[in-house]
Amino acid sequence: MVRLLREKGITDERVLSAMERVPRHLFIDDAFENLAYEDNAIPIGAGQTISQPSTVAYQSQLLDVSHSMKVLEIGTGSGYQTAVLCEMKAQVFTIERQKVLFDRTRHMLTQMHYHPRCFLGNGYQGLTEANFGLFDRVLITCGAPCIPNDLLKQMKIGGIMVIPVGESKKQTMLRITKTREGGYETERFGDFKFVPMLQDINFHS
């Protein structure tokens, strides 16, 4: 898989090393285990998917994570991207809206000795409580129809957000750098396909 990622243009050795250490097959149903290390998105239940490895690697590379950075992840999903960020030694705060995925993934990450801070909540709002402070990085792993203003406010100056934006079946990958309070620079990195970012919390299994 890592060889494939290199062929697809992933050059960040921190990302490649982290993905080499994370056992992707543990994050998917046994029925799909033979596809675990192919470059495919795979259903994980609750209408969600685990992103294909090249997408996880590409977003992680754009995020440019360094040791001990505070990273806010919107869309825990299977927990695979969360585990990659933990392997990169980030302090990960991750939000999931589907309770069935939240419960399953939080338990599994703990069993695998990853210790992100997991929250059941509305990703559009992020973590507004003052005691969480501001974040060095914000990663959105679902397709957003717009850039959530609350998440921009939760970035440090110099912080980076990576987010796929678009209301159609495809989204444009954006990297947004906060240059000053209220000031941002936006870069575009092509089209991708993600499940939609939703606001309501689903407490049903």
C-alpha positions in Angstrom: 0.0 0.0 0.0 2.8 2.4 0.9 4.4 1.7 -2.5 1.2 2.6 -4.2 0.9 5.8 -2.2 4.4 6.8 -3.3 3.4 6.1 -6.9 0.4 8.4 -6.4 2.6 11.3 -5.4 2.6 11.1 -1.6 6.1 12.3 -0.5 5.7 13.2 3.2 7.7 10.4 5.0 5.8 11.2 8.2 2.5 10.3 6.6 3.9 7.2 4.8 5.5 5.9 8.0 2.3 6.5 10.0 0.2 4.7 7.4 2.6 1.8 7.3 2.2 1.3 11.1 -1.7 1.5 11.1 -3.4 -1.9 10.4 -6.2 -0.8 8.1 -7.9 -4.2 8.0 -8.9 -3.7 11.7 -11.0 -0.7 10.8 -13.3 -2.6 8.3 -15.7 -5.5 8.4 -14.2 -8.9 7.9 -16.2 -9.3 4.7 -14.0 -6.7 3.1 -10.7 -7.7 4.6 -9.3 -8.8 1.3 -9.7 -5.2 0.1 -8.1 -3.6 3.1 -4.9 -2.5 1.5 -6.3 -1.7 -2.0 -7.0 1.9 -2.8 -10.7 1.8 -2.3 -13.3 3.4 -0.1 -15.2 0.7 1.9 -18.6 0.9 3.7 -18.4 0.9 7.5 -22.1 1.1 8.3 -24.4 4.1 9.2 -24.2 5.2 5.6 -20.5 6.0 6.0 -17.3 4.8 4.4 -13.6 4.5 5.3 -11.8 6.7 2.8 -9.4 5.2 0.3 -5.8 5.2 1.5 -4.6 7.7 -1.1 -7.2 10.2 0.1 -6.2 9.7 3.7 -2.6 10.2 2.8 -3.3 13.2 0.6 -5.3 15.0 3.3 -2.7 14.2 5.9 0.1 15.5 3.7 -1.8 18.8 3.0 -2.4 19.1 6.8 1.4 19.2 7.5 1.2 17.8 11.0 4.2 18.1 13.4 4.8 16.4 16.8 2.3 17.5 19.6 0.2 19.8 17.3 -3.4 20.0 18.4 -5.6 18.6 15.6 -9.4 18.9 15.4 -10.8 16.1 13.2 -14.4 16.4 12.0 -15.8 13.0 11.1 -14.2 10.2 13.2 -15.9 7.5 11.1 -14.0 4.2 11.3 -11.2 5.9 13.2 -8.6 5.1 10.6 -7.6 8.7 9.8 -7.7 9.3 13.6 -5.2 6.5 14.1 -2.9 7.9 11.4 -2.9 11.3 13.1 -2.1 9.7 16.4 0.8 7.8 14.8 2.1 11.2 13.7 2.2 12.1 17.4 -0.6 14.8 17.1 -2.9 15.6 20.0 -6.2 14.6 18.3 -9.6 15.8 19.2 -12.2 14.1 17.0 -15.9 14.6 16.5 -18.5 12.0 15.2 -22.2 12.6 14.8 -23.3 8.9 14.5 -23.5 7.4 17.9 -23.1 3.8 16.6 -19.8 4.7 15.0 -18.8 6.9 18.0 -19.2 4.0 20.5 -17.6 1.4 18.3 -14.6 3.5 17.2 -13.8 5.0 20.5 -13.6 1.5 22.1 -11.5 0.1 19.2 -9.0 3.0 19.3 -8.6 2.5 23.0 -8.0 -1.2 22.5 -5.3 -0.3 19.9 -3.6 2.0 22.5 -4.5 5.2 20.6 -5.8 7.9 22.9 -7.5 10.7 21.0 -10.2 12.7 22.8 -13.5 11.6 21.2 -16.7 13.6 21.1 -20.2 12.9 19.9 -21.4 16.2 18.4 -22.1 18.5 15.6 -19.0 18.9 13.5 -20.1 22.3 12.1 -19.7 23.7 15.6 -16.4 22.1 16.4 -15.4 22.3 20.1 -16.4 25.8 21.3 -15.6 25.3 24.9 -12.9 27.7 26.0 -11.0 25.0 27.9 -10.1 23.3 24.6 -8.3 26.4 23.3 -7.4 26.9 19.6 -6.2 24.3 17.2 -3.0 24.1 15.0 -4.8 22.0 12.4 -8.4 21.3 11.5 -9.3 18.3 9.2 -12.7 17.7 7.8 -13.2 14.1 6.4 -16.6 14.6 4.9 -17.9 16.8 2.1 -19.0 20.2 3.4 -21.4 22.4 1.4 -19.6 25.5 2.8 -16.7 26.3 5.1 -18.0 26.3 8.7 -17.3 29.7 10.3 -17.1 28.3 13.8 -14.2 26.0 12.7 -12.3 29.0 11.2 -12.6 30.8 14.6 -11.2 27.7 16.4 -7.9 27.9 14.4 -4.7 29.5 15.7 -3.1 32.2 13.6 -0.8 30.2 11.3 -3.1 27.2 11.6 -4.3 25.1 8.6 -7.6 23.6 7.7 -8.0 20.9 5.1 -11.6 20.6 3.9 -13.4 19.1 0.8 -16.1 21.7 -0.1 -19.0 21.4 -2.6 -22.7 20.6 -2.7 -22.5 18.2 -5.7 -21.3 14.6 -5.8 -17.7 15.9 -6.0 -16.0 18.4 -3.7 -12.9 20.6 -4.2 -10.1 20.0 -1.7 -9.2 23.2 0.0 -6.3 24.1 2.3 -7.0 27.2 4.3 -4.3 29.0 6.2 -5.2 31.5 8.9 -2.9 34.5 8.3 -4.3 36.8 10.9 -7.5 37.2 12.9 -10.2 37.2 10.2 -7.7 36.8 7.4 -7.2 33.6 5.4 -5.4 32.2 2.3 -7.1 29.5 0.3 -5.4 26.9 -2.0 -7.2 24.4 -4.2 -6.1 20.8 -4.8 -8.5 19.1 -7.2 -11.8 17.2 -6.9 -12.6 14.4 -4.5 -15.7 12.4 -3.5 -16.8 12.3 0.2 -19.9 11.4 2.0 -21.8 14.6 3.0 -21.1 16.5 6.2 -24.4 16.6 8.2 -25.3 18.7 11.3 -27.8 16.6 13.3 -26.5 14.0 15.8 -27.8 10.5 15.2 -28.3 8.6 18.4 -29.8 5.5 16.8 -27.8 2.4 15.8 
